[in-house]
């Protein structure tokens, strides 16, 4: 992402904002904003500031500087991390698919790739594989506790509409590692409307993503080798 147009388009997708939203927020005409999105023209400084404010991103980032996309929170702010689903990078593990996503999590005031996600729309199921980054892989070995809290599951579910998942009947498979015995595991989660959160399901589940299983097997071996 080297151009202003590319960064505006990326931020719009990450923030789930449409062109009409930006036009309404900024007062920039639809035609002018379309020319910015296409890269035909770059917005002047005052217009770019309005766009940055609408998207809640750092103006310097829009200019292409190597800074976090979002401005850093104030010292006492509590910023809820969210996951945004991006389907532009689906070739790593599986054949190209409209239902394969890279899940980007807000962290350190920027969007960080955190999970591979495969959505089965016909069964309303989601498979989640953590991206194991050496500096903090352990944070994602176990199923995130956010799923089990009515106030926190939106970290993963807020963007469900854009990937055609229905929360009320959602099932999630989380590919994890049991750190006690270094075994790869797949945990099945079902949404309970009465509790407004997910619960671990005891139902038998046999359909797993082979490529995902191989990744957690490799990470489990890495963890075992570097722990024992």
HELIX and SHEET records of a PDB file:
HELIX    1   1 UNK A    4  UNK A   14  1                                  11    
HELIX    2   2 UNK A   19  UNK A   26  1                                   8    
HELIX    3   3 UNK A   30  UNK A   38  1                                   9    
HELIX    4   4 UNK A   45  UNK A   55  1                                  11    
HELIX    5   5 UNK A   59  UNK A   62  1                                   4    
HELIX    6   6 UNK A  137  UNK A  140  5                                   4    
HELIX    7   7 UNK A  145  UNK A  148  5                                   4    
HELIX    8   8 UNK A  154  UNK A  157  1                                   4    
HELIX    9   9 UNK A  160  UNK A  163  5                                   4    
HELIX   10  10 UNK A  167  UNK A  169  5                                   3    
HELIX   11  11 UNK A  210  UNK A  227  1                                  18    
SHEET    1   A 7 UNK A  83  UNK A  86  0                                        
SHEET    2   A 7 UNK A 100  UNK A 107 -1                                        
SHEET    3   A 7 UNK A 110  UNK A 120 -1                                        
SHEET    4   A 7 UNK A 125  UNK A 130 -1                                        
SHEET    5   A 7 UNK A 171  UNK A 178  1                                        
SHEET    6   A 7 UNK A 183  UNK A 192 -1                                        
SHEET    7   A 7 UNK A 197  UNK A 200 -1                                        
END                                                                             
